[in-house]
Amino acid sequence: MNEYLQVLKKYAVFNGRAGRKEYWMFFLFNFLIAIVISIIGALLHVGFLSTIYTLALLIPSIAVGVRRLHDTGRSGWWLLIGLVPLVGIIVLIVFFAEKSNPEENKYGSNVKGMVSVGTPGGSQNSPTA
């Protein structure tokens, strides 16, 4: 739930990066809330409830998608590939499921803030003479 609220706080932030957890947790909660709203709308015979929710979450959904693509080192324009029937959605799912680019890229630093410690092949606690 925290990731869902975090995405809503970044309502229209299209720069920076979003990790897999942030993206997929937002997707999951968005999906579950949309189902509940659709059921409530069907029971109350008010079909516009799900439309209002979808429109309200359109910009945050696009923004987190762009930031997720940035996290994999891709331009946010790749989001448009989703407009290609069938193939586009599959490509986007693969892109969104990829691991984060561990290094800083042109879109910002790693969202996990992971920093390599020590020297490659060496010990961090090497003895002193």
The first five atom37 places (N, CA, C, CB, O) and aatype in JSON, in Angstrom:
{
  "aatype": [12, 2, 6, 18, 10, 5, 19, 10, 11, 11, 18, 0, 19, 13, 2, 7, 1, 0, 7, 1, 11, 6, 18, 17, 12, 13, 13, 10, 13, 2, 13, 10, 9, 0, 9, 19, 9, 15, 9, 9, 7, 0, 10, 10, 8, 19, 7, 13, 10, 15, 16, 9, 18, 16, 10, 0, 10, 10, 9, 14, 15, 9, 0, 19, 7, 19, 1, 1, 10, 8, 3, 16, 7, 1, 15, 7, 17, 17, 10, 10, 9, 7, 10, 19, 14, 10, 19, 7, 9, 9, 19, 10, 9, 19, 13, 13, 0, 6, 11, 15, 2, 14, 6, 6, 2, 11, 18, 7, 15, 2, 19, 11, 7, 12, 19, 15, 19, 7, 16, 14, 7, 7, 15, 5, 2, 15, 14, 16, 0],
  "atom_mask": [
    [1, 1, 1, 1, 1],
    [1, 1, 1, 1, 1],
    [1, 1, 1, 1, 1],
    [1, 1, 1, 1, 1],
    [1, 1, 1, 1, 1],
    [1, 1, 1, 1, 1],
    [1, 1, 1, 1, 1],
    [1, 1, 1, 1, 1],
    [1, 1, 1, 1, 1],
    [1, 1, 1, 1, 1],
    [1, 1, 1, 1, 1],
    [1, 1, 1, 1, 1],
    [1, 1, 1, 1, 1],
    [1, 1, 1, 1, 1],
    [1, 1, 1, 1, 1],
    [1, 1, 1, 0, 1],
    [1, 1, 1, 1, 1],
    [1, 1, 1, 1, 1],
    [1, 1, 1, 0, 1],
    [1, 1, 1, 1, 1],
    [1, 1, 1, 1, 1],
    [1, 1, 1, 1, 1],
    [1, 1, 1, 1, 1],
    [1, 1, 1, 1, 1],
    [1, 1, 1, 1, 1],
    [1, 1, 1, 1, 1],
    [1, 1, 1, 1, 1],
    [1, 1, 1, 1, 1],
    [1, 1, 1, 1, 1],
    [1, 1, 1, 1, 1],
    [1, 1, 1, 1, 1],
    [1, 1, 1, 1, 1],
    [1, 1, 1, 1, 1],
    [1, 1, 1, 1, 1],
    [1, 1, 1, 1, 1],
    [1, 1, 1, 1, 1],
    [1, 1, 1, 1, 1],
    [1, 1, 1, 1, 1],
    [1, 1, 1, 1, 1],
    [1, 1, 1, 1, 1],
    [1, 1, 1, 0, 1],
    [1, 1, 1, 1, 1],
    [1, 1, 1, 1, 1],
    [1, 1, 1, 1, 1],
    [1, 1, 1, 1, 1],
    [1, 1, 1, 1, 1],
    [1, 1, 1, 0, 1],
    [1, 1, 1, 1, 1],
    [1, 1, 1, 1, 1],
    [1, 1, 1, 1, 1],
    [1, 1, 1, 1, 1],
    [1, 1, 1, 1, 1],
    [1, 1, 1, 1, 1],
    [1, 1, 1, 1, 1],
    [1, 1, 1, 1, 1],
    [1, 1, 1, 1, 1],
    [1, 1, 1, 1, 1],
    [1, 1, 1, 1, 1],
    [1, 1, 1, 1, 1],
    [1, 1, 1, 1, 1],
    [1, 1, 1, 1, 1],
    [1, 1, 1, 1, 1],
    [1, 1, 1, 1, 1],
    [1, 1, 1, 1, 1],
    [1, 1, 1, 0, 1],
    [1, 1, 1, 1, 1],
    [1, 1, 1, 1, 1],
    [1, 1, 1, 1, 1],
    [1, 1, 1, 1, 1],
    [1, 1, 1, 1, 1],
    [1, 1, 1, 1, 1],
    [1, 1, 1, 1, 1],
    [1, 1, 1, 0, 1],
    [1, 1, 1, 1, 1],
    [1, 1, 1, 1, 1],
    [1, 1, 1, 0, 1],
    [1, 1, 1, 1, 1],
    [1, 1, 1, 1, 1],
    [1, 1, 1, 1, 1],
    [1, 1, 1, 1, 1],
    [1, 1, 1, 1, 1],
    [1, 1, 1, 0, 1],
    [1, 1, 1, 1, 1],
    [1, 1, 1, 1, 1],
    [1, 1, 1, 1, 1],
    [1, 1, 1, 1, 1],
    [1, 1, 1, 1, 1],
    [1, 1, 1, 0, 1],
    [1, 1, 1, 1, 1],
    [1, 1, 1, 1, 1],
    [1, 1, 1, 1, 1],
    [1, 1, 1, 1, 1],
    [1, 1, 1, 1, 1],
    [1, 1, 1, 1, 1],
    [1, 1, 1, 1, 1],
    [1, 1, 1, 1, 1],
    [1, 1, 1, 1, 1],
    [1, 1, 1, 1, 1],
    [1, 1, 1, 1, 1],
    [1, 1, 1, 1, 1],
    [1, 1, 1, 1, 1],
    [1, 1, 1, 1, 1],
    [1, 1, 1, 1, 1],
    [1, 1, 1, 1, 1],
    [1, 1, 1, 1, 1],
    [1, 1, 1, 1, 1],
    [1, 1, 1, 1, 1],
    [1, 1, 1, 0, 1],
    [1, 1, 1, 1, 1],
    [1, 1, 1, 1, 1],
    [1, 1, 1, 1, 1],
    [1, 1, 1, 1, 1],
    [1, 1, 1, 0, 1],
    [1, 1, 1, 1, 1],
    [1, 1, 1, 1, 1],
    [1, 1, 1, 1, 1],
    [1, 1, 1, 1, 1],
    [1, 1, 1, 0, 1],
    [1, 1, 1, 1, 1],
    [1, 1, 1, 1, 1],
    [1, 1, 1, 0, 1],
    [1, 1, 1, 0, 1],
    [1, 1, 1, 1, 1],
    [1, 1, 1, 1, 1],
    [1, 1, 1, 1, 1],
    [1, 1, 1, 1, 1],
    [1, 1, 1, 1, 1],
    [1, 1, 1, 1, 1],
    [1, 1, 1, 1, 1]
  ],
  "atom_positions": [
    [[0.83, -1.2, 0.0], [0.0, 0.0, 0.0], [0.87, 1.25, 0.0], [-0.94, 0.0, 1.21], [0.49, 2.27, -0.58]],
    [[2.03, 1.18, 0.66], [2.93, 2.32, 0.73], [3.39, 2.75, -0.66], [4.14, 1.97, 1.61], [3.47, 3.94, -0.96]],
    [[3.71, 1.77, -1.52], [4.16, 2.09, -2.88], [3.04, 2.76, -3.68], [4.63, 0.81, -3.6], [3.29, 3.67, -4.46]],
    [[1.81, 2.3, -3.48], [0.66, 2.89, -4.17], [0.55, 4.37, -3.8], [-0.64, 2.14, -3.81], [0.37, 5.22, -4.68]],
    [[0.64, 4.66, -2.52], [0.55, 6.05, -2.06], [1.75, 6.86, -2.53], [0.44, 6.1, -0.53], [1.62, 8.05, -2.84]],
    [[2.92, 6.23, -2.57], [4.12, 6.93, -3.04], [3.96, 7.36, -4.5], [5.36, 6.02, -2.89], [4.35, 8.47, -4.87]],
    [[3.39, 6.49, -5.32], [3.15, 6.84, -6.73], [2.16, 7.98, -6.82], [2.64, 5.61, -7.52], [2.32, 8.88, -7.65]],
    [[1.13, 7.96, -5.99], [0.14, 9.04, -6.02], [0.75, 10.37, -5.59], [-1.05, 8.7, -5.13], [0.37, 11.43, -6.09]],
    [[1.71, 10.32, -4.65], [2.4, 11.55, -4.24], [3.24, 12.12, -5.38], [3.29, 11.28, -3.02], [3.44, 13.33, -5.48]],
    [[3.74, 11.23, -6.24], [4.52, 11.66, -7.42], [3.58, 11.7, -8.63], [5.73, 10.68, -7.67], [3.94, 11.22, -9.71]],
    [[2.42, 12.26, -8.46], [1.33, 12.24, -9.43], [1.77, 12.45, -10.87], [0.33, 13.29, -9.07], [1.41, 11.66, -11.75]],
    [[2.53, 13.48, -11.13], [2.94, 13.79, -12.5], [4.45, 13.94, -12.62], [2.24, 15.06, -12.99], [4.93, 14.79, -13.37]],
    [[5.2, 13.13, -11.88], [6.66, 13.18, -11.95], [7.11, 12.17, -13.0], [7.32, 12.88, -10.54], [7.01, 10.96, -12.8]],
    [[7.6, 12.7, -14.11], [8.02, 11.85, -15.22], [9.53, 11.68, -15.28], [7.51, 12.42, -16.53], [10.03, 10.95, -16.13]],
    [[10.26, 12.34, -14.38], [11.71, 12.16, -14.37], [12.1, 11.3, -13.18], [12.44, 13.54, -14.31], [11.31, 11.13, -12.25]],
    [[13.29, 10.76, -13.2], [13.73, 9.88, -12.14], [13.46, 8.42, -12.48], [0.0, 0.0, 0.0], [13.19, 8.07, -13.63]],
    [[13.56, 7.59, -11.46], [13.45, 6.15, -11.65], [12.46, 5.53, -10.65], [14.83, 5.49, -11.52], [12.27, 6.05, -9.56]],
    [[11.85, 4.42, -11.06], [10.96, 3.66, -10.18], [11.37, 2.19, -10.24], [9.44, 3.84, -10.59], [11.48, 1.62, -11.33]],
    [[11.61, 1.59, -9.1], [12.01, 0.19, -9.04], [10.86, -0.75, -9.35], [0.0, 0.0, 0.0], [9.7, -0.35, -9.46]],
    [[11.22, -2.02, -9.49], [10.2, -3.03, -9.8], [9.14, -3.09, -8.72], [10.84, -4.4, -9.97], [7.95, -3.18, -9.03]],
    [[9.55, -3.05, -7.45], [8.58, -3.16, -6.36], [7.58, -2.01, -6.4], [9.31, -3.17, -5.0], [6.38, -2.23, -6.27]],
    [[8.08, -0.79, -6.59], [7.18, 0.37, -6.65], [6.18, 0.21, -7.79], [7.98, 1.67, -6.83], [4.98, 0.44, -7.61]],
    [[6.67, -0.18, -8.97], [5.79, -0.3, -10.13], [4.76, -1.41, -9.94], [6.62, -0.57, -11.39], [3.57, -1.18, -10.11]],
    [[5.22, -2.62, -9.58], [4.31, -3.76, -9.52], [3.36, -3.69, -8.34], [5.1, -5.04, -9.44], [2.22, -4.16, -8.45]],
    [[3.78, -3.11, -7.22], [2.84, -2.94, -6.1], [1.76, -1.92, -6.45], [3.6, -2.51, -4.81], [0.6, -2.09, -6.1]],
    [[2.16, -0.85, -7.15], [1.18, 0.12, -7.62], [0.2, -0.56, -8.57], [1.87, 1.32, -8.32], [-1.01, -0.38, -8.46]],
    [[0.73, -1.34, -9.5], [-0.1, -2.06, -10.47], [-1.09, -2.98, -9.74], [0.78, -2.87, -11.44], [-2.28, -3.0, -10.07]],
    [[-0.6, -3.74, -8.76], [-1.45, -4.68, -8.02], [-2.58, -3.95, -7.28], [-0.62, -5.49, -7.04], [-3.75, -4.32, -7.41]],
    [[-2.22, -2.93, -6.5], [-3.25, -2.21, -5.74], [-4.22, -1.48, -6.67], [-2.59, -1.2, -4.78], [-5.41, -1.43, -6.39]],
    [[-3.72, -0.93, -7.74], [-4.57, -0.26, -8.73], [-5.57, -1.26, -9.31], [-3.71, 0.37, -9.85], [-6.76, -0.95, -9.44]],
    [[-5.09, -2.45, -9.65], [-5.94, -3.49, -10.21], [-7.02, -3.92, -9.21], [-5.09, -4.71, -10.62], [-8.19, -4.03, -9.56]],
    [[-6.61, -4.15, -7.96], [-7.56, -4.58, -6.93], [-8.62, -3.51, -6.64], [-6.82, -4.94, -5.64], [-9.8, -3.82, -6.51]],
    [[-8.18, -2.27, -6.55], [-9.12, -1.17, -6.3], [-10.08, -1.02, -7.48], [-8.36, 0.16, -6.06], [-11.27, -0.77, -7.28]],
    [[-9.57, -1.17, -8.7], [-10.42, -1.06, -9.89], [-11.49, -2.16, -9.89], [-9.57, -1.14, -11.17], [-12.63, -1.91, -10.27]],
    [[-11.12, -3.36, -9.48], [-12.1, -4.46, -9.41], [-13.18, -4.15, -8.39], [-11.4, -5.79, -9.06], [-14.37, -4.32, -8.66]],
    [[-12.78, -3.69, -7.21], [-13.75, -3.36, -6.15], [-14.68, -2.25, -6.63], [-13.02, -2.92, -4.85], [-15.89, -2.33, -6.43]],
    [[-14.13, -1.22, -7.25], [-14.96, -0.11, -7.74], [-15.91, -0.58, -8.83], [-14.07, 1.04, -8.27], [-17.05, -0.14, -8.89]],
    [[-15.45, -1.48, -9.7], [-16.32, -2.02, -10.75], [-17.47, -2.82, -10.16], [-15.51, -2.91, -11.71], [-18.61, -2.72, -10.62]],
    [[-17.18, -3.61, -9.14], [-18.23, -4.4, -8.49], [-19.24, -3.48, -7.81], [-17.62, -5.38, -7.45], [-20.45, -3.66, -7.94]],
    [[-18.74, -2.49, -7.08], [-19.64, -1.53, -6.42], [-20.48, -0.78, -7.45], [-18.83, -0.52, -5.56], [-21.68, -0.59, -7.27]],
    [[-19.84, -0.37, -8.54], [-20.56, 0.32, -9.61], [-21.64, -0.54, -10.23], [0.0, 0.0, 0.0], [-22.73, -0.06, -10.55]],
    [[-21.35, -1.84, -10.42], [-22.33, -2.76, -10.99], [-23.5, -2.99, -10.03], [-21.67, -4.09, -11.35], [-24.65, -3.04, -10.45]],
    [[-23.19, -3.12, -8.74], [-24.25, -3.33, -7.75], [-25.15, -2.11, -7.6], [-23.64, -3.68, -6.4], [-26.36, -2.25, -7.4]],
    [[-24.56, -0.93, -7.71], [-25.34, 0.3, -7.55], [-25.85, 0.85, -8.89], [-24.49, 1.35, -6.86], [-26.5, 1.89, -8.94]],
    [[-25.54, 0.14, -9.97], [-25.93, 0.55, -11.32], [-25.4, 1.94, -11.68], [-27.44, 0.54, -11.44], [-26.09, 2.75, -12.3]],
    [[-24.15, 2.19, -11.27], [-23.47, 3.44, -11.63], [-22.15, 3.06, -12.32], [-23.22, 4.36, -10.37], [-21.12, 2.91, -11.66]],
    [[-22.22, 2.92, -13.63], [-21.05, 2.48, -14.38], [-19.94, 3.5, -14.5], [0.0, 0.0, 0.0], [-18.81, 3.16, -14.85]],
    [[-20.25, 4.75, -14.21], [-19.24, 5.8, -14.39], [-18.19, 5.81, -13.28], [-19.92, 7.14, -14.46], [-17.17, 6.49, -13.42]],
    [[-18.41, 5.08, -12.18], [-17.44, 5.06, -11.08], [-16.08, 4.55, -11.54], [-17.95, 4.19, -9.93], [-15.05, 5.16, -11.23]],
    [[-16.06, 3.44, -12.27], [-14.79, 2.89, -12.73], [-14.15, 3.8, -13.77], [-14.98, 1.49, -13.31], [-12.92, 3.88, -13.86]],
    [[-14.96, 4.49, -14.55], [-14.42, 5.44, -15.54], [-13.74, 6.6, -14.84], [-15.54, 5.96, -16.46], [-12.65, 7.02, -15.25]],
    [[-14.35, 7.12, -13.8], [-13.76, 8.23, -13.04], [-12.44, 7.79, -12.4], [-14.73, 8.73, -11.95], [-11.45, 8.51, -12.45]],
    [[-12.44, 6.58, -11.81], [-11.21, 6.08, -11.18], [-10.1, 5.91, -12.23], [-11.48, 4.73, -10.47], [-8.96, 6.29, -11.99]],
    [[-10.45, 5.33, -13.37], [-9.46, 5.12, -14.43], [-8.88, 6.44, -14.92], [-10.08, 4.36, -15.61], [-7.67, 6.56, -15.1]],
    [[-9.73, 7.43, -15.12], [-9.24, 8.74, -15.57], [-8.38, 9.42, -14.51], [-10.42, 9.64, -15.95], [-7.4, 10.09, -14.83]],
    [[-8.76, 9.26, -13.24], [-7.99, 9.87, -12.16], [-6.6, 9.26, -12.04], [-8.73, 9.72, -10.83], [-5.65, 9.94, -11.66]],
    [[-6.47, 7.98, -12.37], [-5.18, 7.29, -12.24], [-4.41, 7.21, -13.55], [-5.4, 5.89, -11.71], [-3.35, 6.58, -13.6]],
    [[-4.91, 7.83, -14.6], [-4.23, 7.77, -15.9], [-2.84, 8.39, -15.86], [-5.08, 8.46, -16.96], [-1.87, 7.76, -16.25]],
    [[-2.75, 9.62, -15.39], [-1.45, 10.31, -15.36], [-0.47, 9.64, -14.4], [-1.63, 11.78, -14.97], [0.68, 9.43, -14.78]],
    [[-0.87, 9.29, -13.16], [0.09, 8.58, -12.3], [0.55, 7.25, -12.89], [-0.53, 8.34, -10.93], [1.7, 6.86, -12.71]],
    [[-0.34, 6.55, -13.59], [0.04, 5.27, -14.21], [1.06, 5.47, -15.31], [-1.2, 4.57, -14.77], [2.02, 4.71, -15.42]],
    [[0.86, 6.48, -16.12], [1.83, 6.78, -17.18], [3.15, 7.22, -16.56], [1.29, 7.88, -18.13], [4.22, 6.8, -17.01]],
    [[3.08, 8.06, -15.54], [4.3, 8.57, -14.9], [5.13, 7.44, -14.29], [3.95, 9.6, -13.82], [6.35, 7.41, -14.47]],
    [[4.5, 6.52, -13.57], [5.26, 5.43, -12.95], [5.79, 4.48, -14.03], [4.39, 4.65, -11.94], [6.86, 3.89, -13.86]],
    [[5.07, 4.33, -15.13], [5.57, 3.52, -16.24], [6.81, 4.13, -16.87], [0.0, 0.0, 0.0], [7.77, 3.42, -17.18]],
    [[6.79, 5.44, -17.06], [7.95, 6.14, -17.61], [9.14, 6.01, -16.66], [7.63, 7.64, -17.86], [10.25, 5.73, -17.1]],
    [[8.91, 6.21, -15.37], [10.0, 6.09, -14.4], [10.54, 4.66, -14.33], [9.53, 6.54, -13.01], [11.73, 4.46, -14.13]],
    [[9.66, 3.68, -14.5], [10.1, 2.27, -14.51], [11.0, 2.01, -15.72], [8.88, 1.31, -14.52], [12.02, 1.33, -15.6]],
    [[10.62, 2.54, -16.87], [11.45, 2.39, -18.07], [12.79, 3.08, -17.87], [10.74, 2.96, -19.31], [13.83, 2.57, -18.29]],
    [[12.77, 4.24, -17.22], [14.02, 4.94, -16.91], [14.93, 4.07, -16.05], [13.73, 6.28, -16.2], [16.14, 4.07, -16.23]],
    [[14.33, 3.33, -15.13], [15.12, 2.49, -14.22], [15.84, 1.38, -14.97], [14.21, 1.89, -13.15], [16.87, 0.89, -14.52]],
    [[15.3, 0.98, -16.11], [15.95, -0.05, -16.93], [16.86, 0.56, -17.99], [14.9, -0.94, -17.61], [17.43, -0.15, -18.82]],
    [[17.0, 1.89, -17.95], [17.89, 2.57, -18.89], [17.23, 2.95, -20.21], [0.0, 0.0, 0.0], [17.92, 3.3, -21.17]],
    [[15.91, 2.88, -20.26], [15.19, 3.19, -21.5], [14.47, 4.53, -21.39], [14.19, 2.07, -21.83], [14.14, 5.0, -20.3]],
    [[14.23, 5.12, -22.55], [13.46, 6.35, -22.62], [12.0, 6.05, -22.31], [13.61, 7.01, -24.02], [11.51, 4.96, -22.58]],
    [[11.32, 7.03, -21.76], [9.89, 6.88, -21.49], [9.06, 6.75, -22.75], [0.0, 0.0, 0.0], [7.92, 6.29, -22.69]],
    [[9.61, 7.15, -23.88], [8.89, 7.03, -25.15], [8.61, 5.57, -25.5], [9.69, 7.68, -26.27], [7.71, 5.29, -26.3]],
    [[9.36, 4.63, -24.9], [9.1, 3.21, -25.14], [7.7, 2.82, -24.66], [10.16, 2.35, -24.42], [7.18, 1.79, -25.07]],
    [[7.11, 3.61, -23.82], [5.75, 3.33, -23.35], [4.76, 3.28, -24.52], [5.31, 4.39, -22.32], [3.75, 2.58, -24.46]],
    [[5.06, 4.02, -25.56], [4.17, 4.05, -26.73], [4.12, 2.72, -27.48], [4.62, 5.14, -27.68], [3.2, 2.5, -28.26]],
    [[5.1, 1.84, -27.24], [5.07, 0.54, -27.91], [3.85, -0.26, -27.46], [6.36, -0.24, -27.63], [3.43, -1.2, -28.14]],
    [[3.29, 0.1, -26.32], [2.08, -0.56, -25.84], [0.89, -0.35, -26.76], [0.0, 0.0, 0.0], [-0.11, -1.06, -26.65]],
    [[0.98, 0.62, -27.65], [-0.11, 0.87, -28.6], [-0.13, -0.16, -29.74], [0.02, 2.26, -29.18], [-1.13, -0.27, -30.45]],
    [[0.97, -0.9, -29.9], [1.02, -1.95, -30.92], [0.25, -3.15, -30.37], [2.51, -2.35, -31.29], [0.59, -3.67, -29.31]],
    [[-0.78, -3.59, -31.08], [-1.61, -4.69, -30.55], [-0.79, -5.94, -30.21], [-2.68, -5.05, -31.56], [0.1, -6.34, -30.96]],
    [[-1.1, -6.53, -29.08], [-0.54, -7.76, -28.54], [0.97, -7.7, -28.29], [-0.84, -8.89, -29.47], [1.4, -7.84, -27.15]],
    [[1.75, -7.5, -29.33], [3.21, -7.5, -29.2], [3.68, -6.38, -28.27], [3.88, -7.36, -30.57], [4.58, -6.58, -27.46]],
    [[3.08, -5.21, -28.39], [3.49, -4.07, -27.59], [3.33, -4.31, -26.1], [0.0, 0.0, 0.0], [4.22, -3.96, -25.32]],
    [[2.23, -4.89, -25.71], [1.98, -5.17, -24.29], [2.99, -6.2, -23.77], [0.54, -5.68, -24.07], [3.49, -6.07, -22.66]],
    [[3.27, -7.22, -24.56], [4.24, -8.25, -24.15], [5.62, -7.63, -23.97], [4.31, -9.38, -25.19], [6.3, -7.92, -22.99]],
    [[6.03, -6.77, -24.89], [7.33, -6.1, -24.79], [7.37, -5.25, -23.53], [7.6, -5.23, -26.05], [8.37, -5.26, -22.81]],
    [[6.32, -4.5, -23.25], [6.28, -3.67, -22.05], [6.36, -4.5, -20.77], [5.02, -2.81, -22.04], [7.05, -4.13, -19.83]],
    [[5.66, -5.61, -20.73], [5.71, -6.47, -19.54], [7.14, -6.96, -19.32], [4.75, -7.68, -19.69], [7.61, -6.99, -18.18]],
    [[7.82, -7.34, -20.39], [9.22, -7.78, -20.28], [10.08, -6.63, -19.76], [9.75, -8.29, -21.65], [10.9, -6.83, -18.87]],
    [[9.91, -5.44, -20.32], [10.69, -4.27, -19.87], [10.42, -3.96, -18.4], [10.35, -3.04, -20.74], [11.35, -3.7, -17.64]],
    [[9.15, -3.98, -18.0], [8.79, -3.65, -16.63], [9.29, -4.7, -15.64], [7.28, -3.5, -16.51], [9.54, -4.39, -14.47]],
    [[9.44, -5.95, -16.09], [9.88, -7.03, -15.21], [11.4, -7.12, -15.09], [9.33, -8.35, -15.71], [11.91, -7.83, -14.22]],
    [[12.12, -6.43, -15.96], [13.59, -6.48, -15.91], [14.13, -5.92, -14.61], [14.18, -5.71, -17.08], [13.5, -5.08, -13.96]],
    [[15.32, -6.41, -14.24], [16.0, -5.86, -13.06], [16.39, -4.42, -13.32], [17.23, -6.71, -12.7], [16.56, -4.0, -14.46]],
    [[16.53, -3.69, -12.25], [16.97, -2.3, -12.34], [18.4, -2.23, -12.83], [16.84, -1.6, -10.98], [19.2, -3.13, -12.58]],
    [[18.7, -1.16, -13.54], [20.08, -0.89, -13.94], [20.82, -0.52, -12.66], [20.17, 0.26, -15.03], [20.49, 0.5, -12.04]],
    [[21.82, -1.32, -12.22], [22.44, -1.09, -10.91], [23.23, 0.21, -10.8], [23.33, -2.23, -10.58], [23.39, 0.75, -9.71]],
    [[23.73, 0.69, -11.91], [24.52, 1.92, -11.87], [23.62, 3.14, -12.06], [25.61, 1.89, -12.95], [22.45, 3.03, -12.44]],
    [[24.2, 4.28, -11.78], [23.51, 5.53, -12.08], [23.42, 5.64, -13.59], [24.26, 6.77, -11.45], [24.39, 5.35, -14.29]],
    [[22.28, 6.06, -14.09], [22.15, 6.29, -15.53], [21.69, 7.72, -15.76], [21.15, 5.27, -16.17], [21.6, 8.5, -14.81]],
    [[21.41, 8.07, -17.0], [21.08, 9.47, -17.3], [19.76, 9.92, -16.68], [21.02, 9.67, -18.79], [19.42, 11.1, -16.71]],
    [[19.01, 8.97, -16.11], [17.73, 9.31, -15.49], [17.83, 9.43, -13.98], [16.71, 8.27, -15.85], [16.86, 9.82, -13.32]],
    [[18.99, 9.11, -13.41], [19.18, 9.25, -11.97], [19.94, 8.08, -11.38], [0.0, 0.0, 0.0], [20.4, 7.19, -12.09]],
    [[20.07, 8.11, -10.06], [20.8, 7.04, -9.38], [19.87, 5.86, -9.12], [21.41, 7.55, -8.05], [18.65, 5.98, -9.22]],
    [[20.46, 4.73, -8.78], [19.71, 3.52, -8.51], [18.71, 3.77, -7.38], [20.66, 2.36, -8.15], [19.07, 4.35, -6.36]],
    [[17.48, 3.35, -7.57], [16.43, 3.61, -6.58], [16.66, 2.84, -5.29], [15.08, 3.25, -7.14], [16.17, 3.25, -4.23]],
    [[17.38, 1.75, -5.35], [17.68, 0.99, -4.14], [18.84, 1.62, -3.38], [18.01, -0.45, -4.47], [19.04, 1.3, -2.21]],
    [[19.59, 2.49, -4.02], [20.71, 3.15, -3.36], [21.84, 2.21, -3.04], [0.0, 0.0, 0.0], [22.61, 2.44, -2.1]],
    [[21.96, 1.13, -3.83], [23.0, 0.15, -3.57], [24.35, 0.69, -4.02], [22.68, -1.18, -4.28], [24.5, 1.19, -5.13]],
    [[25.32, 0.57, -3.14], [26.66, 1.04, -3.44], [27.61, -0.12, -3.21], [27.05, 2.28, -2.56], [27.51, -0.83, -2.21]],
    [[28.53, -0.3, -4.13], [29.52, -1.36, -3.99], [30.52, -0.97, -2.91], [30.24, -1.62, -5.33], [31.06, 0.13, -2.92]],
    [[30.76, -1.89, -1.98], [31.69, -1.64, -0.88], [32.86, -2.59, -1.01], [30.98, -1.8, 0.5], [32.69, -3.75, -1.36]],
    [[34.07, -2.1, -0.72], [35.25, -2.94, -0.78], [35.87, -2.93, -2.16], [0.0, 0.0, 0.0], [35.39, -2.24, -3.06]],
    [[36.93, -3.68, -2.31], [37.61, -3.76, -3.6], [37.29, -5.08, -4.25], [39.14, -3.58, -3.43], [37.12, -6.08, -3.57]],
    [[37.2, -5.1, -5.59], [36.89, -6.34, -6.27], [37.97, -7.39, -6.01], [36.75, -6.1, -7.78], [39.16, -7.12, -6.16]],
    [[37.54, -8.56, -5.61], [38.47, -9.65, -5.39], [39.25, -9.54, -4.09], [0.0, 0.0, 0.0], [40.05, -10.42, -3.77]],
    [[39.04, -8.5, -3.35], [39.79, -8.31, -2.11], [38.9, -8.37, -0.9], [0.0, 0.0, 0.0], [37.68, -8.49, -1.02]],
    [[39.5, -8.3, 0.24], [38.75, -8.34, 1.49], [38.59, -6.93, 2.03], [39.45, -9.24, 2.52], [39.5, -6.11, 1.93]],
    [[37.45, -6.66, 2.6], [37.22, -5.34, 3.16], [38.02, -5.17, 4.46], [35.73, -5.11, 3.42], [38.41, -4.06, 4.8]],
    [[38.26, -6.25, 5.15], [38.98, -6.21, 6.42], [40.4, -6.74, 6.25], [38.24, -7.03, 7.49], [40.8, -7.68, 6.93]],
    [[41.15, -6.14, 5.35], [42.51, -6.62, 5.13], [43.4, -6.19, 6.3], [43.08, -6.08, 3.79], [43.25, -5.1, 6.83]],
    [[44.35, -7.08, 6.69], [45.22, -6.77, 7.83], [46.19, -5.65, 7.5], [46.0, -8.01, 8.26], [46.63, -5.5, 6.36]],
    [[46.52, -4.88, 8.5], [47.5, -3.81, 8.32], [48.84, -4.28, 8.87], [47.04, -2.51, 9.02], [48.89, -5.05, 9.82]],
    [[49.92, -3.8, 8.27], [51.26, -4.23, 8.68], [51.83, -3.33, 9.74], [52.2, -4.26, 7.5], [52.95, -3.55, 10.2]]
  ]
}
